[in-house]
């Protein structure tokens, strides 16, 4: 620091002290400000819970809880109050139908791709395939919905002649395709983290790569793999645009994949695009449905965390 | 005593090797399946949409006649919403990450925040829409506006940005911090002048990927109340609006195939935006990735 001739040492000390005290203020203020930003994420969770609970309580003051869980019809827009029925199982069955189809598609392809990438593929192939899977994972769901509606549905209609235009099969398959990259990449991570010494041991004993993958690596990485399935299922339950575009809007208590259905998410979309005015029972019903959806996905996410913690093999 | 029966092993060897080959092929097919689907999807969308791509498509507003319809209002609307989302998400996301990595003590409260963030990442996006509808649209009385949508989107991508920022702050080596402290720098000076500049490429890469998710996200904004038919440009943060994915949804959900082609054209534009954002993210990662 250059000392100007007119300034005495005392002035300099004073200046430095003043500077330090403002510096100290910053040092004290910054952690507080940063803590406040961190609180925002907690507030978000509280906001979600508060929103869902408050509006759902209002809904249940108008619709009996027993009707909500026991009736199998969901007719919020029927004319005449006495004809309106709010039985969530009609929407839950649609959601489960799509989720089951998606799982049937995603698990074999996702796991197969993961085994190939982690056990068979050369480094070069991995370097090409992994980014492509990332691209698939980054495609907006509205694009997948468009694909289901304009490509998969017409294709399925050729195979199954009396398939209605809106059905559970097409969005189910496409939701499955959507979650393949997620399952493949998480399972691949789980299998790749099994130490190489174990691989070398098995190969030295004369195991083929297939025996190595199925009998050694798969059991060793099973917690991560199952957790990836559960996370994929959770994503399928909450998926919205694909089922809204290709699944239809006919709440239908069925487990027949060739029927028109409605999922919890697509009901929320339908009701929010203008069919439910603020303050009506229909308006509050989207929160009751949202609450059900939230509980389903929360259980799946907690389950995934529990599995990956409880059954992890430590090396 | 023979431990291994040589003849037995040799007899089985052939079928074991064949099995290995068969399953290798099966696993390869499973891998190729995704790539083939991606190829079909891209091919379909480009062949359907390219003829609608023109200057008019960019300059026209929504219309009931497919030939006159354009994406201008939705494109500008997306820019406005992202204009709110990006700064809000960055400030709160990076702030949270700095707090958790540099300041927070390892206690229950910190673990709670951390657990809370990973749980938020698993909440379906449409539930964030319900949050936005009640809190921003109704309680804060922002209405069905750009601001309400931008805030909702920011909360949606917040967990992704926090996790990405945490990872890249954690990757800053301890020696850099110690060197800075050793030179007499305070904690905040160290964070601001040493840790953040080192971590910023990683933070940006992760954040841009989160923003590109926000650009394509549809469901929460439908709930918050983006309009499907907008033929004006937003004039402020409290203006009503539409965004590209919602315009695409609107076109795709109509029965006429001409509108489907329009939707495909919109998707091409959306893809171009996403490719540009992802390329920028990769470039940043490659240009600034230093090893210590």
Interface residues (C-beta under 8 A of the other chain):
Chain A: X23 X26 X27 X30 X31 X33 X34 X35 X36 X37 X38 X40 X41 X42 X44 X45 X47 X48 X51 X52 X54 X55 X108 X109 X110 X111 X112 X113 X115 X116 X117 X120 X121 X129 X132 X133 X135 X136 X138 X139 X140 X141 X142 X143 X144 X145 X146 X147 X149 X150 X151 X177 X180 X181 X184 X206 X208 X209 X210 X211 X213 X231 X234 X237 X238 X239 X240 X241 X244 X245 X265 X268 X269 X272 X273 X278 X286 X287 X290 X293 X294 X297 X298 X300 X301 X305
Chain B: X9 X16 X17 X19 X20 X23 X24 X26 X27 X28 X29 X30 X31 X33 X34 X35 X37 X38 X40 X41 X44 X45 X48 X91 X92 X95 X96 X98 X99 X100 X103 X104 X112 X113 X116 X117 X118 X119 X120 X122 X123 X124 X125 X126 X127 X128 X129 X130 X131 X133 X134 X135 X138 X155 X158 X159 X162 X186 X187 X188 X191 X209 X212 X213 X215 X216 X217 X218 X219 X222 X223 X225 X228 X245 X248 X249 X252 X253 X260 X263 X264 X267 X270 X271 X274 X278
